[in-house]
Amino acid sequence: MFLGAPQLKGSPMDSTIKLLRINGSRDTRSSVGTDYNTVTFHDIAAMADCPLAVAKLDAPAFVASSYVSSDARSHEVQRRHGQFHAFVVDVDENGPTLEAADAALTAILSDCARIIYSTSSASAEAPKWRAIVPFLTPISGMQYEQLQRALFELLQAHGIACDSAMQGAAQMAFLPNVPPDKRGEDGAPKYYEYLVCQADSLSHPPKCLLDMAEQIAERDIEAQAIAAAVAKDRAQQRRKHRKHSGMLSPIEQFNADHDLAQVLLECGWEPRGRACYASPYSQSKGPSVYVYDQRAVSFTSSDAGQLGKETSNGWTTYDAWDVFVARVHGGSERAALENYCEVSGYNQVKLHTIVKKWGQS
């Protein structure tokens, strides 16, 4: 469900808004109960102009939320209590120029205040960027995740592939930093680019962003319904076979023993944020596969005909077994059945009965 358009109003980017600052990846306060340090947009702009020079493990990071209590690194806590003051975008793939990344961002969000800088792992041959676009008034953690996802899909349409992990409410982003090993003997960065635009801060989310967030929410509802319906239909079919065999079918046993998310990762799907993946069959490698309770729904046409079941609206849905058949056994369910049953010790007599009855080839 899309939570609606936040009403944004207030002061432009300055030094009054204090965001969560994390002093290195090992900085956690949950056990000691103290608040985290803070950082302002003014601080970040200054760092962009003169980046830090520390090892990545010790590099400070931030979350674009002003909730800084000891539990602030929890996604669930930030969803409930976070007040977010900026979009944060990571561009790690395909190597767009600073100008191209900025042009895509402004095409969607307008020529508003923003900070863009190359990340610590970037190089002239493989540029990578982090962009920060401040709001005038904070939005909730749940709205933030929805609008981040919408922004990333719109940027994908402009040819900019974003790191979907940044959709997470508590996902930290490193502050401007060029580590010592990325600097020359004189201490100057071997590669670093940045842009700080001191225009007016974003006054309200553009209509295209709100429309995309609404479309995604509606799509999620439809996808969840499809996943549930297909799962129910397949469960009914397998119950019929179970009556004849007197035990779980090998497919039921496989799905019970294997987590879909883990199977996806092992078989070539790439993580793109919470419960979101890029398909190995996709050319763009964008976030197009979402997992709903042990069943994936793929919105990319690249998956059609490769595995699982194609839906009436052109999507594809599959479970862990479908992935195992397609990626490990080249689409042969007979080979998958025989291999799994041999490895798992599934009853071989019943297996032969099942294979014969199903007529697998």
Backbone hydrogen bonds, N-H to C=O, Kabsch-Sander energy under -0.5 kcal/mol:
donor,donor_aa,acceptor,acceptor_aa,energy
8,L,6,P,-0.8
9,K,7,Q,-0.5
18,K,16,T,-0.6
19,L,17,I,-0.7
19,L,39,V,-3.1
20,L,63,V,-0.9
20,L,65,S,-2.3
21,R,37,N,-2.7
22,I,61,A,-3.1
23,N,21,R,-0.5
24,G,22,I,-1.8
24,G,59,A,-0.5
25,S,57,L,-1.1
27,D,24,G,-2.0
28,T,26,R,-1.0
32,V,29,R,-0.6
33,G,29,R,-2.6
34,T,29,R,-0.5
36,Y,68,V,-3.1
37,N,21,R,-0.6
39,V,19,L,-1.8
41,F,14,D,-0.7
42,H,14,D,-0.9
44,I,40,T,-2.2
45,A,41,F,-2.7
46,A,42,H,-1.9
47,M,43,D,-2.4
48,A,44,I,-2.4
49,D,45,A,-1.6
50,C,46,A,-1.7
52,L,176,P,-2.0
58,D,55,A,-1.3
59,A,55,A,-0.7
59,A,56,K,-1.0
61,A,22,I,-2.8
62,F,173,A,-2.6
63,V,20,L,-1.9
65,S,63,V,-1.6
66,S,83,Q,-2.2
68,V,66,S,-0.7
72,A,69,S,-2.3
74,S,71,D,-1.7
78,Q,74,S,-2.4
79,R,75,H,-2.4
80,R,76,E,-1.9
81,H,77,V,-3.3
82,G,77,V,-0.5
82,G,78,Q,-1.6
84,F,139,I,-3.2
85,H,64,A,-2.6
86,A,64,A,-0.5
87,F,133,V,-2.3
89,V,131,A,-2.7
91,V,129,W,-2.9
92,D,90,D,-0.6
93,E,161,A,-0.7
101,A,97,T,-2.5
102,D,98,L,-2.5
103,A,99,E,-2.4
104,A,100,A,-2.1
105,L,101,A,-2.0
106,T,102,D,-2.7
107,A,103,A,-1.8
108,I,104,A,-1.0
108,I,105,L,-0.6
109,L,105,L,-2.9
110,S,106,T,-1.9
112,C,110,S,-2.2
113,A,200,D,-2.1
114,R,197,C,-1.5
115,I,132,I,-2.3
116,I,195,L,-3.0
117,Y,130,R,-2.2
118,S,193,E,-2.4
119,T,128,K,-1.3
122,A,119,T,-1.7
123,S,126,A,-1.1
129,W,91,V,-2.2
130,R,117,Y,-2.2
131,A,89,V,-2.7
132,I,115,I,-2.8
133,V,87,F,-2.3
135,F,85,H,-3.4
136,L,202,L,-1.1
139,I,84,F,-1.8
141,G,79,R,-0.5
141,G,82,G,-0.8
142,M,79,R,-0.8
144,Y,140,S,-2.5
145,E,141,G,-2.1
146,Q,142,M,-1.9
147,L,143,Q,-2.9
148,Q,144,Y,-2.7
149,R,145,E,-2.0
150,A,146,Q,-1.9
151,L,147,L,-2.6
152,F,148,Q,-2.6
153,E,149,R,-1.9
154,L,150,A,-2.1
155,L,151,L,-2.6
156,Q,152,F,-2.2
157,A,153,E,-1.6
158,H,154,L,-0.8
158,H,155,L,-0.7
159,G,156,Q,-1.8
160,I,155,L,-2.7
161,A,159,G,-0.7
162,C,160,I,-0.6
163,D,90,D,-2.5
164,S,162,C,-0.9
166,M,163,D,-1.9
167,Q,164,S,-2.1
168,G,165,A,-1.7
171,Q,168,G,-1.3
173,A,62,F,-2.6
175,L,60,P,-2.4
178,V,52,L,-3.0
182,K,179,P,-2.1
183,R,180,P,-1.6
184,G,188,A,-2.9
187,G,184,G,-1.9
190,K,182,K,-2.6
191,Y,182,K,-0.6
195,L,116,I,-3.0
197,C,114,R,-3.0
198,Q,196,V,-0.6
202,L,134,P,-1.5
209,L,206,P,-0.8
210,L,206,P,-1.9
211,D,207,K,-3.0
212,M,208,C,-1.9
213,A,209,L,-2.3
214,E,210,L,-2.1
215,Q,211,D,-2.4
216,I,212,M,-2.6
217,A,213,A,-2.1
218,E,214,E,-2.4
219,R,215,Q,-2.6
220,D,216,I,-2.6
221,I,217,A,-1.9
222,E,218,E,-2.1
223,A,219,R,-2.9
224,Q,220,D,-2.7
225,A,221,I,-1.9
226,I,222,E,-2.4
227,A,223,A,-2.8
228,A,224,Q,-2.4
229,A,225,A,-2.3
230,V,226,I,-2.7
231,A,227,A,-2.3
232,K,228,A,-2.2
233,D,229,A,-2.4
234,R,230,V,-2.7
235,A,231,A,-2.1
236,Q,232,K,-2.0
237,Q,233,D,-2.0
238,R,234,R,-2.4
239,R,235,A,-1.8
240,K,236,Q,-1.4
241,H,237,Q,-1.4
242,R,238,R,-1.9
243,K,239,R,-1.6
244,H,240,K,-0.9
245,S,241,H,-1.9
246,G,242,R,-3.2
253,Q,249,S,-2.6
254,F,250,P,-2.5
255,N,251,I,-2.6
256,A,252,E,-2.0
257,D,253,Q,-1.7
258,H,254,F,-1.1
263,V,259,D,-2.2
264,L,260,L,-2.8
265,L,261,A,-1.9
266,E,262,Q,-2.3
267,C,263,V,-1.5
268,G,265,L,-1.1
269,W,264,L,-2.6
270,E,278,A,-2.1
272,R,273,G,-0.6
272,R,276,C,-3.0
276,C,273,G,-1.8
277,Y,289,V,-2.7
278,A,270,E,-2.7
282,S,279,S,-1.2
288,S,277,Y,-1.8
288,S,286,G,-0.9
289,V,277,Y,-2.3
290,Y,297,V,-2.4
291,V,275,A,-2.0
292,Y,290,Y,-0.5
292,Y,295,R,-3.3
296,A,318,Y,-3.2
297,V,290,Y,-2.8
298,S,316,T,-3.8
299,F,288,S,-3.2
303,D,300,T,-1.3
304,A,301,S,-0.9
306,Q,303,D,-2.2
307,L,303,D,-1.1
309,K,317,T,-2.8
311,T,315,W,-2.7
314,G,311,T,-1.8
316,T,298,S,-1.9
317,T,309,K,-2.7
318,Y,296,A,-1.8
323,V,319,D,-1.8
324,F,320,A,-2.3
325,V,321,W,-2.6
326,A,322,D,-2.3
327,R,323,V,-3.0
328,V,324,F,-1.7
329,H,324,F,-0.9
329,H,325,V,-0.8
331,G,325,V,-2.7
332,S,329,H,-2.2
333,E,331,G,-0.8
336,A,332,S,-1.9
337,L,333,E,-2.8
338,E,334,R,-2.6
339,N,335,A,-2.4
340,Y,336,A,-2.8
341,C,337,L,-2.5
342,E,338,E,-1.8
343,V,339,N,-2.4
344,S,340,Y,-2.9
345,G,341,C,-1.6
346,Y,341,C,-1.0
351,L,347,N,-2.0
352,H,348,Q,-2.3
353,T,349,V,-1.6
354,I,350,K,-2.5
355,V,351,L,-3.1
356,K,352,H,-2.2
357,K,353,T,-2.4
358,W,354,I,-2.8
359,G,355,V,-1.4
360,Q,355,V,-1.3
